[in-house]
Amino acid sequence: MSTLSTIWIKAETLKTLLSTVEQKSEKGVSLTVSQGDKMDNYGQNVSAWVSQTKEQKEAKKERYFVANGKVVWSEGVTPVAPKQQPSTPSNTPAPAAKPEEDLPF
């Protein structure tokens, strides 16, 4: 059970992602990828954006889209990976929230 998709990210978007990750002193960025059932006007049915926290979703913060693409091959069924529980010890304090700057995400 497999699906192959392609996405395309503009160089400008890659530079913005890298700059933001460096400013936040992060090691990387998590992306959410969505495969739709219908094609858009450009023949694309895959999109990707910077993943959001539960709080950002609840606050209806705008998604920062980074890529579009299309499914190029599929067996017809895509399995869902099981959810993993966070592995942080209960006595570890949560990291302090950083003030939001003019960063895209």
N, C-alpha and C positions, 0 to 999 in steps of 0.2 A: 504494500500500500504506500504509494509515493506520489508526490506532486513536485514538479520542477517549475519554478517561477524565475523571471528575470526582473530586476529593478534597475533604474538608472537614476543616479544622483548627480546633480550639477556640481561643478568644481566650486562655485561660490557657496553652495550649501555645505559642502565638505569643509571649506575654510571656516564657515560660521560654527559648525559643530566642533571642530578642533579648537578654535579660539574660546568657545564657551566652556568646553571641558577643561582647558588649561586655566581659565580664570576661576573656575570653581574648584580647582585642584582635584579633579576626579581622575580616575584611571581609564574611563571610557564612557560610553553612552548606551543606554538600552533603547532599542527600537521595537515598536509594535508593528507587525505586518498584517494587513487584512486582505483576504481574497474574497472578491465578490462573485455573485452568480451572473451578473450582467456586465457587459462591456460598456465603457463610456464612448464618447464620440471619437476617441483616438485608438480604439481597440484595446484599451487597458482595463484590467479588472483587479489589479493589485496596487495597494498603496501602503506607504510606511510613514510613521511619525515617531517622534520622541515619546517614549513611554511616560505615562503620568502616574502619580501616586493616587491613592484612594481619595485623599483630600483635594487634590487638583481636579479629579473627576467630579467630586461632589460640588465643588465651587464652580463647575462648568468652565474651567480655564480652557482657552482656545488651544487646540492641538497645533504643534509645530511640525507640519508635513515636510518630509525630506526626500521622498522618492515616489515614483509611480512605475508600474510595469504590467506584466501580464503572465498568466499561467501558460507555459509552453508545452507541458505534458502532464498528464494525470492518469492514474489508474481508476479514478472515479471516487475514491474514498480516502479522506485524510483523517488519520487517527488523532485524537486529542491527548496530549501528554498529561500525566497526572500532576496535580498541583503539589508543590513542595512546601513544607512548613519552614518558616524562618529558623535558622540555626543559631540564633543569638542567645547567650545565657541570660536567665531572668535577672541576674544581679548586675548586668552591664547597663549603664545609663545610656539613654538615647542620645545621639549626637545633637548638639545645639543647632537650632535653625539659623541659617545664614540669611542676612538681609537680602531681599530681592533687588537686583539692580536692573539695568536695561538689557537683560540677557533674553534671548528668544525662548529659552526654556529653563 
